[in-house]
Amino acid sequence: TPGADSPITGERRQELEQWLRQIPDDPGELLRRKFRYEQQHQEKTR
């Protein structure tokens, strides 16, 4: 599928930015959530 290897598609970027806005302004928590989110996404695409 085209774009499967691209880091973040436009649609997913929108999704991600929306999701990031909901997170309290806590860098540590932000990193933990981002890491967890990416792990989950990688498991789904494997």
Sequence and secondary structure as in RCSB ss.txt:
>XXXX:A:sequence
TPGADSPITGERRQELEQWLRQIPDDPGELLRRKFRYEQQHQEKTR
>XXXX:A:secstr
 TTTTSS  HHHHHHHHHHHHTS S HHHHHHHHHHHHHHHHHHH 
